[in-house]
Structure formats: C-alpha cells, structure tokens
Amino acid sequence: MISTQYECIFIHQRKCAGTAVIMAFGLLPSDPHFHYMNDRVLNAEYTQRPAHYFVFSVVRNPWDRFISGWKYCASTRHRTLRDVLLDPPQTGHDYRHLTRLQADILFDGQNRPAAEFVMRYETIQNDCYRV
C-alpha cells in the first residue's frame, strides 16, 4: 500500500492485519494504491518507490500466522493440521498466505531490510504509537 497523503508505504504481510492497516488509511481494495508493493519487495514498484517515504510492515508469530492461514485458505481449511504441515502449499495464493516466510518480503535482493519499522501483530496497538 502507498499513501501519498501520509508519504508512507506499507509492505503487506499476509495474515498479519494487513487489510485492517490498509483500510485504516482509507483505502479500499478497488484502489490501486491498496495493492502497491503488495507482493514483496523484489517487484519493480519497490525499486521505483519514493525514496523519502516511510516504509513499514507488520509481522506475526509464525505459528499463529500458520493457523490463521490454514483456516483461511480454500485448499487447506478442510484438511487436518497434520496433513497441511506434512504437505503445505508450495506456490500461489495459499503459499503467500500460509507457507511463505515473512522475511522473504521484508528483505531486498541484497538482503537489506526494506522496512524502516516493523510492528508485531501481537502488540500492534502499542506499536502504532511508537511510529
């Protein structure tokens, strides 16, 4: 998400309050700014981002995120947890929401952090006041 009003970019980590954060900026899914840099830092939008914009993200306890994704994804919600752990999604939508490592979208091609500030899902209310 990009907010020209607040000059910031939010790197949307799946299953980590991303939609709530983006909607707090008044953006709806139909707005192209809602989807800006929506799929990791390695896309073209990242290299063309305004350099002075504040970049932030949210991460979540990996186990809690996995459980949330397991119940959210169509391909996994009716499978047992054991089955999903033994054979997790490897590509596509469900991979991004369940299996992909959070670090994969928070570091650029040179392994540098992309976000200036990373909030934790578990403490997001307090973290918002620290920005």
Secondary structure, DSSP 8 states (H G I E B T S, - for coil): -EETTTTEEEE--TTTTHHHHHHHTT--TTSGGGGTT-S-TTSHHHHTS-TTSEEEEEE--HHHHHHHHHHH-TTTTTS-HHHHHHS---SHHHIIIIIS-GGGGTB-TTS-B--SEEEEGGGHHHHHHH-
